[in-house]
Amino acid sequence: MPHVDLHLHLLPGVDDGPPDEAASLEHAERIARAGVSEATATPHVGHPWFPLDIASIPARTAALQAAIDRAGLPLRLHAGGEIHPDGARSLEADDLALIAHGPERARWVLLEVPFAGIGEPFLDACSHVRGHGYGIVIAHPERAAGFLDGGRERLRPVLEAGALLQVNVCSLLGRHGPEARAGAQRLVRDGAAYLLASDGHGGTRAHTLADGRTAALAAGASPLRARQLTGANPRFLLRHGIPAQPPRPRAWRPAHSARVDAAVAAARARR
């Protein structure tokens, strides 16, 4: 099954990704050869180091797609963005619409955790985004300082509200240190990670999402689960999205319970 990469710095000359179109195409060829058929171009949005007009992202993505098509590469791009937590509260609904994915009433955006640790400012950023009607995929939570020492627990209200977790392949490969690797492996092993993404940076990070399957297996995922993390789940998000306000969960009951209750009620009515 082809891979779908929902976190990828591929636009040329906008952030710490590829410096020019040639480098973008080199990485695009690399990921296409590795079996990635679709990807979201996710330049940094609201990042203090990389000022970028969010309104320019769709046109920049279309221009790179045209270059990819001319090169004959079987790769489809979607315009997106990796929202910096400090810049999230300055974005309005119209801004988010430019980089969101999924169908109407289930649109979502990619919001990265602060590397310094998960606290109230990040939770406020999540509330701001959800207040505009958008679901959230949380980028590389394992890279937040102290994630396994209380940080994960602080995400509980956001996850209960419907947010999903995206783990980096490079974290699983150990390229962000042992703490991030341990957090990534834990999320994959216990099923909390919904998807893997490369967080590739053309020109500086040459790994691809295809490397994530082997890394997920090494972390304890089953072969089926590894395929879901790199293909089926990200593809589902693009097609079906995340409801921004999911229905209130109901207590679980076995599927046959309702039929048993109905039969008992009917028997009583016949008495």
Helices and strands as residue ranges (DSSP letters): E 3-9, H 21-33, E 36-41, E 44-45, G 54-56, H 57-70, E 76-79, E 82-83, G 88-90, H 93-99, E 108-112, H 120-131, E 135-139, G 141-143, I 147-151, H 152-154, H 156-160, E 164-168, H 169-172, H 178-189, E 193-197, E 200-201, H 210-218, H 223-227, I 228-232, H 233-240, H 257-270
